């Protein structure tokens, strides 16, 4: 997958890693690749998002535009030029 | 910010244990896990005696020493909690249970258990100077947030999916909150609110106020044990949406035992109830896993628990298993039958989520899960008038008759003419 520029939306708890920026531009052909490059530029993302076995942590949800990547190809989900990749903590509710 | 009392230590991540200062944040910076309020139980213990609790207010605030609010100003309250624990003799007879109890939380001010959590969140938010009390909601939370915002003078903001039941929209709108209807599922609404909470200085009950909000859930279990004479039941059946409530009942039991408020004994099995049309937690339980596979398009009448991406699902599976409980999902027809069974045996009208709870209870009872003398409690979390449309076509409405005695007698509705005679008079002939 050819790397393309995408916008990563960073949630409050992780903005200490981006110097407070809520959005950063990064290149990536897939979600996993974008996250690798994100961690390269702003060290610490990988440790926050992944378990030691390489799985995403259970409380992390990633969206490519409006779609939860678990309903696409997970970390292998391809990215298109201008996509928004959102990192969102899971939310409580219901009943 | 007001200084917290000594009994409140701060926030702590439930997943990794890392501490965080008390504040409007719900996510651990380190692992993204849920933050919870941590107490110093040596400070709580002298306050948490049976006598002090029993002498407290006739609301859930009798447990204020185990809630994260302390100020000269009284909490934002509409008299939530201390709802009836009903000994369900007739339902129990059908299910082979002599000690079946229903914690009827539909008797709260806005007719769902959400009043408990919102009362805590609103109190804390007002004390901290928030102007806006907000939520993402499947309906019941919106009802509660709108009411408690009105009560507290905060501005209410409720964000709901556009296809919510009318029975949940109108009772929310009457309190005049800002209402945002979003085209999408509850999970879409949640995600949107999560990003909003990040940017705006608003208090979202189930997002950045979650550590405070969720503590309110514990009072349901505190009261249940108090109402059982400070004894723990053998099993509790709890509806599961995000799982946030379920997890807090486990915490409540730990606290009751640690503070020696309850008689010693085996802690209850905690059993979760879901609708098959959106059962990510039950599915994980059945597969013997803790990993939750989200459900993209929930399809069930039990809208208030139709959460495809349950934040605390893994913990529910772990806690259910560790306690000896199960997580079970029931079909749509069973849910409606559950509503009817409860109404006809106990005179309690519950919403679809309550139908799920009763259906799981009934199914497990019929499978022989419990001995006749087991003490089983089911949490009935919302009122039937909220989802009355779910029963459309199932309730019999008779044709009208003229207002004449002869017409009634001729119609003999339901064969009542014979059955209507009190036993004593029948015997006298």
Contacts between the chains, C-beta under 8 A, distances in Angstrom:
chain1	res1	chain2	res2	distance
A	9	B	195	7.1
A	11	B	27	7.4
A	11	B	194	7.4
A	11	B	195	7.8
A	11	B	198	5.7
A	12	B	25	7.4
A	12	B	27	7.8
A	12	B	198	4.6
A	13	B	25	7.2
A	13	B	27	4.6
A	13	B	28	7.4
A	13	B	29	4.8
A	13	B	32	7.0
A	14	B	29	7.7
A	16	B	29	7.1
A	22	B	198	7.2
A	22	B	199	7.2
A	48	B	29	7.9
A	48	B	30	7.1
A	48	B	31	7.3
A	48	B	32	6.8
A	49	B	32	7.7
A	57	B	31	6.2
A	57	B	32	5.4
A	57	B	33	7.9
A	58	B	15	8.0
A	58	B	291	7.4
A	58	B	292	7.3
A	58	B	314	5.4
A	59	B	15	7.0
A	59	B	27	7.3
A	59	B	31	7.3
A	59	B	32	4.2
A	59	B	33	5.4
A	59	B	34	6.9
A	59	B	311	6.9
A	60	B	32	5.2
A	61	B	191	7.3
A	61	B	309	6.6
A	63	B	191	6.7
A	66	B	188	7.4
A	68	B	187	7.6
A	68	B	294	6.5
A	68	B	296	7.6
A	68	B	309	7.0
A	70	B	293	7.6
A	70	B	294	5.7
A	71	B	294	7.5
A	71	B	296	5.1
A	86	B	191	7.6
A	86	B	195	7.0
A	88	B	191	5.5
A	88	B	194	5.1
A	88	B	195	6.8
A	89	B	26	7.3
A	89	B	27	4.3
A	89	B	32	5.5
A	89	B	194	6.5
A	90	B	32	8.0
A	90	B	309	6.6
A	90	B	310	7.9
A	90	B	311	3.6
A	91	B	136	6.6
A	91	B	190	4.3
A	91	B	191	7.6
A	91	B	193	7.0
A	91	B	194	5.3
A	91	B	206	6.2
A	91	B	207	5.6
A	91	B	210	7.9
A	91	B	242	7.3
A	91	B	311	5.7
A	92	B	34	7.5
A	92	B	206	4.9
A	92	B	207	7.9
A	92	B	210	5.4
A	92	B	213	8.0
A	92	B	214	6.5
A	92	B	242	4.3
A	92	B	243	7.9
A	92	B	244	3.7
A	92	B	311	5.0
A	92	B	312	6.6
A	93	B	135	7.8
A	93	B	136	6.0
A	93	B	137	6.8
A	93	B	138	6.6
A	93	B	141	6.5
A	93	B	186	7.0
A	93	B	190	6.3
A	93	B	206	4.6
A	93	B	241	6.5
A	93	B	242	5.1
A	93	B	244	7.3
A	93	B	307	6.4
A	93	B	311	8.0
A	94	B	138	5.1
A	94	B	141	7.9
A	94	B	186	7.1
A	94	B	241	2.5
A	94	B	242	5.2
A	94	B	304	5.9
A	94	B	305	5.2
A	94	B	306	7.5
A	94	B	307	4.7
A	94	B	310	8.0
A	95	B	112	7.9
A	95	B	113	6.8
A	95	B	114	7.8
A	95	B	140	7.1
A	95	B	239	5.1
A	95	B	240	7.6
A	95	B	241	4.5
A	95	B	245	5.7
A	95	B	304	5.8
A	95	B	305	5.4
A	95	B	353	5.7
A	95	B	381	5.3
A	95	B	382	7.5
